[in-house]
Amino acid sequence: MTDDLEPRPVNSNPLMRRILIYAGVLLIVFLLGFVPMWLKARAAGARLAETQGQLTRAQIQNNLSSAVIDARRGEYEPARQAVSQFFTTVQAEVAKADSSSYTQAQRTQLQQLFAGRDELITLLARSDPASADRLADLFVAYRKMTSG
């Protein structure tokens, strides 16, 4: 009767043990496939963000270039619309702060461009030929601020 009081060794269930081993191996295999793909996706995301920043800067410069060309041709209303779009987009990019496509130094310099915005748009609205030269000067200043 004393044999009944002694604890019996617990036999581990071989089926459960096998299932746990398979699950562990499956998890390792999954992670071996997942981690490299995650790293590639992360790198692709960074390249995408950089490319989108370059596209935004190109679109901004294109708006300003269009305004200069339109003003030189005497088409002041399309020039006014393009320069308005230029200022709106630059202002939105500067407001993005660290997620902007511009560096901190460039954002600080770009703030200076807004000083003559209203006067330039007014000149274009009045179809003043002097606006073409002002736009050309603005374009040169913008390129200097954003290059390098």
Secondary structure, 3 states (H helix, E strand, C coil): CHHHHCCCCCCCCHHHHHHHHHHHHHHHHHHHHHHHHHHHHHHHHHHHHHHHHHHHHHHHHHHHHHHHHHHHCCCHHHHHHHHHHHHHHHHHHHHCHHHCCCCHHHHHHHHHHHHHHHHHHHHHHCCCCHHHHHHHHHHHHHHHHHCC
